[in-house]
Amino acid sequence: MATSEAIGLETVVRRSEQVLWSSAGEDLVALHIDKGVYYGLDAMGRHIWELLEGEITVEALCARLLTLYDVEAEVCQADTLAFIEPCVRMDLIEIVVTEGS
């Protein structure tokens, strides 16, 4: 994990390079190469994962999700952070340290 600081809307995140993944119907299966552990993501998790193609702020990620789902912005932000935080702890998603952060 890149940092132990709190994750917020301005945090820049990306997929870990140590994770291989594949679609499985509407879901997604991810393998952490170093740990040898498989993870399964549901359709919502898959959409988030696919939007993490490059570096992106959590806020920009939520904005893109809001174009896909009929949900209040605050709910989307809370749910997205609830998804990202454990993924960071499991080294599936990395926090990108940028200048000024």
C-alpha positions in Angstrom: 0.0 0.0 0.0 1.4 3.4 -1.0 0.3 5.3 2.1 -1.7 4.9 5.3 -3.4 8.3 5.1 -7.1 8.6 4.7 -8.5 8.2 1.3 -10.7 11.1 0.1 -12.3 12.5 -3.1 -9.0 14.2 -4.2 -7.0 11.0 -3.7 -5.5 9.7 -7.0 -5.8 6.0 -7.4 -4.9 3.3 -10.0 -5.0 -0.5 -10.3 -2.0 -2.3 -8.9 0.4 -3.6 -11.6 0.6 -6.8 -9.5 -3.0 -7.7 -10.3 -4.1 -9.8 -13.4 -7.9 -9.7 -14.1 -10.5 -11.2 -16.4 -14.2 -10.7 -17.0 -16.4 -13.5 -15.8 -19.9 -12.7 -17.1 -21.0 -9.5 -15.5 -18.4 -10.0 -12.7 -14.6 -9.8 -12.6 -11.9 -12.1 -11.2 -8.7 -10.6 -10.1 -5.4 -12.4 -9.1 -2.8 -10.7 -7.0 0.4 -12.1 -8.5 2.7 -11.8 -5.5 0.1 -13.0 -2.9 -1.4 -15.7 -5.1 -4.9 -14.7 -4.0 -8.0 -14.5 -6.2 -10.7 -11.9 -5.6 -14.1 -11.8 -7.1 -15.8 -8.5 -7.9 -19.5 -8.0 -8.6 -20.9 -5.9 -11.5 -20.5 -2.6 -9.6 -16.9 -3.5 -8.6 -16.2 -4.5 -12.2 -17.3 -1.1 -13.4 -15.1 0.7 -10.9 -12.2 -1.6 -11.8 -12.6 -0.9 -15.5 -12.7 2.9 -14.9 -9.4 2.6 -13.0 -7.6 2.1 -16.4 -5.2 4.9 -15.5 -4.6 7.3 -12.7 -7.8 9.0 -11.6 -9.1 10.9 -8.6 -11.9 9.3 -6.6 -14.0 12.4 -7.4 -13.5 11.9 -11.1 -14.2 8.2 -10.8 -17.5 9.0 -9.0 -18.4 11.5 -11.7 -18.0 8.8 -14.3 -20.0 6.3 -12.2 -22.9 8.8 -11.9 -23.2 8.6 -15.7 -23.8 4.9 -15.4 -26.0 4.7 -12.3 -29.1 6.5 -11.1 -27.8 7.3 -7.6 -27.3 10.4 -5.5 -23.7 11.8 -5.7 -23.2 11.4 -1.9 -24.2 7.8 -2.0 -22.0 7.1 -5.0 -19.0 8.7 -3.2 -19.6 6.8 0.0 -20.0 3.5 -1.8 -17.0 4.1 -4.0 -14.8 5.0 -1.0 -16.2 1.9 0.8 -15.0 -0.2 -2.2 -11.6 1.5 -2.7 -10.4 1.5 0.9 -10.3 -2.3 1.4 -8.9 -2.7 -2.1 -6.0 -0.5 -1.1 -5.5 -2.5 2.1 -5.4 -5.7 0.0 -2.9 -4.1 -2.5 -5.4 -4.3 -5.4 -5.6 -0.6 -5.8 -2.7 1.8 -5.2 -2.7 5.4 -4.0 -0.7 7.6 -6.4 1.4 10.2 -4.5 1.4 13.4 -6.5 3.2 16.7 -6.0 1.5 18.6 -3.2 -0.1 15.5 -1.6 
